[in-house]
Amino acid sequence: SNQEDIVIGSPMANRGKQELSPLIGYFVNTVALRIQLTGKLNFSEILNRIRKVAIDAHTYQDLPFEQVIEAIQPQRNLSYSPLFQVLFDLQYSLLDKLQLPGLTLTPIQLEHTTSKFDLSLIIEETGENLIGYWEYSSDLFEKDTIARMTGHFQTLLAAIVENPQAPIATLPLLTETEQHQLLVEWNSTARDFPQDKCIHELFESQVKRTPETIALEFGSETLTYEQLNHRADGLADYLIALGVKADVLVGLCVERSVDMIVGLLGILKAGGAYLPLDPKYPPERLAHMVHDSGVSVLLTQQKLVNLLPDSSAKVICLDTDTKCRDVAYRDVACYVSTSVKPNNLAYIFYTSGSTGKPKGVMISHRSVVNHSTSAIAEYGLTNNDRVLQFASFSFDVAAEEIFPTLLSGGTLVMRPREMFSSFADFSTFIEQKNLTVLNLPTPYWQEWVLEISQGKSKVPNQLRLLVTGSEQVLPERLALWQQLVGDKVMWVNAYGPTEATITATVYKPELSSKHSYSNSVSIGCPIGNTEIYILDKNLQPTPIGVPGELHIGGVGLSSGYLNLPELTEQKFIINPFQSKLPAE
């Protein structure tokens, strides 16, 4: 199907970007009939349309098939039949036996070992019964796929009999068992998490548990949990005095430094929501983010002031503003708990703008708390972990590196401001800093795998977890990683758009199983309190193996796009399957 019509007879095998033949495989002697249908038609209307075309076609029933091919001149390919690749053949069965004087004729069913078409459904009418069987190319289809298809066809037939006036686009394919599996079993992700807490409150709880533990390292500078909390409290006092409160946006444009983490924690403690502004971004992008968001306060550093666009926001330099530094370094902080609630904004990240202008995605404390607690559970983070803060501050993966680490009592180690000059230097940094957890962009990790395989780099012994994300994993690189590392390092493929709070699904292969990744690497299963659906254009779940569009639901879902109500209404739709899910 496509946006305009549904074509019966289109091949169901996936041939990549090749155009599939919009023809129905219907034989009247050697005549193939083309029937174009819209999804709004009901089955009775379709039947009448096919009947008319079939009757009209009898005028040309003696036309040789070869002459049709010569006249149409279809694009030829030896890998499949011209005109159509899927055949529906309705046959009228002969008698079981034909008795003649002195002679008995018995039909013999010939067994075919080669499929003439990609897929054929042959149905015989025998008295009051219909007997059907499938013939398929084993190069394109697995036996289990055909078995599922048989169930889908029977479900479709039953639905047609029950309601022949229903539009064909709304007729179900999935059996009840499959519907339950896709909608309920695979989305049974309800998990307890602190729904009444904000992200900074959970950090404060961790400060009480491990006040003297090193929370943050940047170069030779370190801060304990108590010191980090104290400086964030001082900044929060200052911001509150400036009028920062729940859902007030505060821009944060700083170089990679301790100020980066102090800044975002201070904003959250004041009740505001932080907007990360990477000083390396082009001026046009920074200007769009500042003006579109309407931030009232901008936290930055003195040397970066000239990079900021002109705006009405109050600019505060964390490194030189006297009042700001006085409250940050005083002995006793006067931080007062704010009235911010879990449903208030925690941050806004802007999308890359690859599909148009960058859009501000609004994420609540509740969503960040759910993600952070889920990440701690999925990755097994503890207070013994030393986690690399690798991602750009304006990339939402940075939040996955920062918050789960600080909520589990681990140490967050920030990489240097300049990217590593070689993978050998990268490995040396991991080893020197005794890092146990890495969260790397997929392309960077894949290049590192090649360097390791060539002996130019290595995987330090203390590394226990590596998370990849942002792009599709090349199967051959995962196989190579498996060959080089085995099960010494837990490997996780994480997937999720910014709109679903960083990570929506994770995949953890058994790296010691020597599994073959010949086709693709899975994005895995939904994390806690997240639902995943593969739907068609009518928002109906597609069968296993049938392409569709990914839809994500659950606690991590954004409240929408900043200042874009129409786009928010278009993209953030009501979950049509919410009633089928177990109650939280």
N, C-alpha and C positions, 0 to 999 in steps of 0.2 A: 504494500500500500504506500501511497504518498499523499501529499496535501490535496491533490485533486481527485484522485480516484483509487479504487481498489481493482486490481486486475486478476481475475481468476486464471490460474495457469502459470503465474510467475514462478520461476525456480526458487526453491526454498533453501538451496545451498548457497553459502556465502562465497562469492567470487571477488571479494574486495571491492574495487571501485568500478568493476565492469557493469555496464548497463544490462539489466536482466530483461529477457524477452517478454513483452506484455501480451502474450498470446495464450489462448486456451487450447490445450491439446485435445481436440475433439475431431474424430475422424468420421467422415461420410465417404466411404471408399478411400480416396486419397486426397480429400479436401480438408484443410485446416481452417478453422473458423476463429476470427478474432472478435472477442467481446469485451468492450471497455465498460466498466461499471463504476458507479460512485458508491461510497460507503453509506449514503443516505437511503439507498434503495432497500426495500425489504425482499425476502426470499421469493415471495410470490411474484413480485415485479421482475426479479432476475430470471425466474423460470419462464415467464412469458417472453422476455426479451430473447433468451437463448432459443426458445422454441421457434420464434419468428425468424431469427437468423439461420437456424438449422434448416427450416423449410425452404427459405429463399436460396440456400446454398445448393439444394439438390439440382438446380439448373446447371451447375458446373461440376457435377459429381464425376463426370468422365474425364475431367482435365487431369493430365498426368502430373504427378507431384514434382517431377524434374522441371516441367515447364513453369510451374509456380515459382520454383527457386530461381530459374533463369530470369523471370520477369521481375521479381522483387529484388534480386541481387543483394541478399543480406550479407553482413560482414561474416566471413567464414573463419572458423577456428576448429582445428582438428580435435580439440579437447571436449567439444560438445556439439550436439545436434543443431542444425540451423532451424530458425523460426521459433521453436519452442523446445524446452528441456523437461517439462513436466507433463505427463500424460494421464488423463482420466479415461478409462475404457470401460464402457458398459456393454456386457455381452449377454446374449440370450442363450442359455445352455441347451444343448441337444438332449435328446432322450438318453437315459443311462445305457439302453441297448436298442438296437434296431433289428427286428426280426424280419428276414426275407426268406422265401422258400429255399431251404437248404443252406441258408447263410445267416449268421449272426454278426452284426457289427457293433463293436464296443469302442467308445472314445478312449483315447490314450492321452493323458496329460504329459506333454513334453517338459522336461526340466531344463530351464535356461541357466547357464553359468555366467553369462555376460548380460549386463543390463543395457537395453537399447537406448534408454534415456537416463537422465540423472535420477528421476523419480517417476514411477508409474503406479497408479492405483487401478487395479482391475477388479470390477465387480460383476459377478455372474448372477443373473436372475434365474432361479430354479423354482418354478411353481410359486409358492407363497413366500419363499425365502430369498435373501440376498447374501451371497457369499463373496467376501472381498479378500484380496491379498495385495501386498506391496512388493514391488520390484525396484531395487535401488542400487546405485553405484556405491560399492563399499569403499571407494576412494574418497567419497564425499560425506558419507553418512556412517555413523556407528549403529550397531544393532539396537542399543539402548535408545538412541534418538528416534528410530523408527517405531519402537515400542511406545515411546511417549506420544509420538505423532498419531498413532492409532487411537490412543485414549483421547487425544484432542479432537480427532475427527468424530468419534462416537459422541463426545460431549456436544460438539457443534450440531450433529444430526438431531440429537435429543432436543436441543434448544430450538431448532427450526420447527420440529414437530409441535413443540409446546407453544411457540409464538411465531408463526410464519410471517406476521406483519411487522415484526421488529426490524429496524435498520440493521443491515448485516454488520456494520461496524461495531454494534453493541453486543453481538452474539458472543457468548463465552467459549473459550477453548479449554481452559484449565479444568481438570477434575476437582472435586471437592478436596481430595487428599492433597493435590498440588497447591490449591489455593491456601489451604491451612499451612502447608510447609513454607510457601513464599511469603505469606502475609503475617503469620503468627510465629511459627517455630523459628524461622531465621531472624525474626525481629523480637525475640524474647530476650531483651537486653536490660530490663528494668533493674537498676542497682541503687542501693542506698547511697546518698551523698548529703553533705551538710547543706540542705536547701535554705536554711535560715541564716547562713553566714556569707559575708563578702570575702573577696580574695585576700584583702589586707588583714582581715580579722583572723583568718587561718594562719597567715604569716606571723601575726602577733602571738598566737598560741604556740607556734613552733619556737619563737624567741624565748618564751617562758620555759620550754623543755630543754633547749640547748643554747643558753645565752653565750657561752664562751667558745662555742664551735665556730670555726671560720666559715662564714657564709659567702664571702665574695673575694675573689682575687683578680687583680689586674696588674700585670707586670710584677713589680715588687711590693705593690700596695695591697693590703688585706684589711678586711673588716669582719669582726665577729658578728653573730646574729644581733647581739645587744647593741653594738656600735652602729650597725646598719639601721636598725630600728630607731635608734636615738636620733640619727641625722635625718631620717625620713620624717620623724615626729616634728623636728624643728622646722623643716620645710613646710609640712602640713599646717603648722601654726601660722606661718607667714602667708600662705595661700588663702587660708580661711579669713585672715584679716583683709585680704584683697577682694573678698566676696565669692571665692570659689566654694561651691556646694554641689549637691547632687545634680548630675547631668550637665554640669558646666564643663565645657571642653577647654583643656589646657594643652597647648602645643609644646612639644619637647624636641628641640633641635640641638643635639649635642654630639660631640665626637664619642667614639667608643672609649668609655672611662667609667670610673666608679660613680660619677655624677649621673650617668645614664640610669643606673638601677636606683640610686637615691631619688632621682627625679620622678620616676614613674611610681615608686612606692609613696612618695610624699603627695603626689597628686591624688592617688587612690585614698590615702588616709584623710585628705581634706574633703573627700566626698566627690571630687571631680572625676572626669574621664580623660585619659591621656590620648593625644594624637601624636604618634611618632613621626618626626620629620628628618629624614636622612640628609645631612648637609652635603652629601655627594650627589643628590638628585639634581637634575637640570633645573635652572631657575624657573622655567615655565611650569614644571610640575609642582614645585614648592609653592609658587604663587597660587596655582589652582587649589591646592589643598588648604592653604591658609584662608583664602577668600571664600571658598565653598563651605568650609566648616564654620567660619565665623568665630574662631577662637578669640576669647577675651584676654587671655594671658599667654605669653610665649616665654618658656624657659629655654635659655641657650647659654653659650659661653662667649666671652668678649670677642674672640677672634672670628666668630661666626656671624656676628651681628650684621655685617655688610651683605651676607648671603640671603638674608631674610627679605621678603617683599614688603613694600610699604603697606601698612594696615593700621587699624585702630586698636590693635591688641597692645596691652602693656608688656613691654619686653624686660625680662629680668635675667641678668647674667649670674649664673650659679657660682662662677669662680671669682667674680669681682664685686658684685652687689653687696655693700656693707651690711645692710639690714638682713639680707638673706643669709649671709655667712654667720652673722652674729647668732641668729636663732638656730642655725644648723649645728654650731659648735659649742653652744652654751652647755653648762653642766646639767641643768634640769630643763627638760622640755615641758611646755605647757599645752601639749597636744590634747585637744578635747574631742571626744568621740562625736562623730557626725551622725546625722539622721539618714545616711545613705542606706538603701535597702538592696536585697539581692537582684531585684528587677531593674535597678538603676544601671546606667551605662558604666562600664569599666574602661573600655577603649573604643577607638574607631581606627580601623585600618583601611587604607585606600587600595583598591584593586589596581592591577598593572595598567589597565586601560587598553589591553590588546583588542577588546571588542568595541572600543569607543573611548569616551572620556573616562578617566579614573572615577570610581564610585566609592563613597565612604560607607563602609559596612559597620553597622552598630552592633556591638556585642555587650551583653549584660554581665554583671558579676556572677549571676546564677549559671550562665553558660560557661564562664571561665572556671568556676569552681568545679562544675561537673567534668569539664575536660581535664583539669589538673588532677583531680582524684582518680579519674579513669586512667590517665597516663601513668600515674604512680603505680596503679595496679597492673596495667598491661606491661610496663617496662620493669616492674619489680624494683623501683627506686627505694633506696634506704639512706640513712645518715652516713653510710660508708662510701657513698658514691661521690665522685668528683666529675662534674658534667661540664663539657665544653660549651660555651656560649659562642656559637659560630656564625649564626645567621645575621643579616642586616637587621638593625633595630626596627626598621620599617616593614619587615617581612614578618608575618604573623607567627612563623615557626619560632622566632625569638621568644615569644610568650610561652611556647611549649618547653623551651630550654630553661627559662627563668622560673616560672611559677611552680611547676612540679618539683623542681630542685629545692627551692626555698620552703616549700610546704612539707618536704620529706626529711629536712635536716641535712641535706647534702651540701656540697661546696660548689658554687658556680664559678668557673674559671673562664674569664673572658680572653678571647684570642687577641693578638696584637692588632693595632689599627690598620696596618698594611697587611695584605694577604701574603701568605707564605710564598717565598720565591720558588720553592720546589717541594715535591712530595716527601723528599728526604728530610727537609726542614720541618714539614708537618709532622712526620713520624717522630722526629726528635722532640718536638714540642709536646706531643702526647706523652712520650716517655718521661721527659723531665718533669712535667706537671702531674704525672701519675694519674692521668685521666682514665676513668672507667666507662664513660658513656659518651658517645658521639651521635649527633643528629646532623646528617650531611645532605646537601642537595644531591639528587640522584646523579646528575652529570659529573659532579666533583668526585663522588664515590667511585663511579665507573672508571674514571681516569686513574684514580688511585689504585684500583684493582689491576689495571694494566701495568702500572709502575711496579707493583708488588710482584707480579708474575715475571717481570723482567729483571728482578733483583735490585731495582733502583730504590726501593722503599721496603718497609716491613710493617707488620702489625704488632705493636707492643704487647707484651705478655699480660699486662694488667687490664687491658681492654676486655670488657665483658659484654657490652651491648653496642650495636650500631643500628641506627634508625635512618632509613633513606626516605625521600619524598620529593615532591614538586614535579617530577616527570616520570614517564613510563620507564620501567626497568627493562634493559635489554636482557633477554633470557640467557644469552651466552656469557654475559658478565656475571650473572648470578651463579651459573654453573662453574665459572672459573673461580669465583670467590669461594664457592663450596669446596672445590678441589684444593685451593690453597689453605683455607682456614678450617674447613670442616665444621665441627660443632663447638669449637673453642670460644667462639664469639656468637652470641645471640644476634640474629639478623632479623630486622622487621621492616616491611614495606608499609609505610603509612600514607594514607590518602585522605584528602579533604579540602574543599574550597574554603576561602575566608568566610563565606556566608554560613558555614556550619561549625565555626570555631575551631579552626586549625586542622584537626584530625577527625574524620568520621569513621574510617575503617582502618584495620591493621591486618597484615598478613605475616604469619610466622611459620615459614616452612621448616620441615625437619631437615636441616642441612646435612645430617649424618646419613640420610637415606639414599644419597646418590640419585636423587630424582632428576628426571630429564625435563628441562624447561624449553621444549622445542617450539612452542607456539607463542606463549605469553606468560607473564608473571601476574598472578592475581593481586587485586587490591584488598582481598581478605573479607573479613566480617565486621559488622558495626561494633563500635565501642559502647560502653555503658550508656543507657538511656538514649540510644540513637536508632532510628529506623532507616532501612535502605530498601528502595523499590526500583525495579526496572519496568517502566511502563511504556505503552504505545501512545500515539497522539490523542487517543480517546481516554487516557488515564486508566487503561486496563493493564493488569500485570501480564507481561509476556512470558511464554513458556521458557523453561530452561534451554539455553542455547540459541534463543531467538533474540536478535538485537532489539534494543529499546533505549529509552532515555533514562538516565539515572536521576532519581528523586530522593532527597534526604529529608528526614524529619527528626523530631526529638528535642531534647532540652538544649542542645548546642546550637539550634537554629537561631540565626540573627533575627532581630526585630525589624530589619529592613535596611534600605539604603537611605542615607542622610539626604534630606531635602528632595527626595525623588518618590513621592507617594504613588504616582501612576506606575512606575517601574516596580516598586515594591508590591503593589497589588497584583501586577502581572506575574511576577516571579515567585512570590511567597503565597502559595495557594493553600486552601484548607486541605488537610489530609483526609482523603475519602475513605481511608481504611482505619481511621482512629478507633471506631467502635469494635473492630475485630481484635485490637491489641489487648493484652492483659492489663488490668488496672494497676497503676503504680502503687 
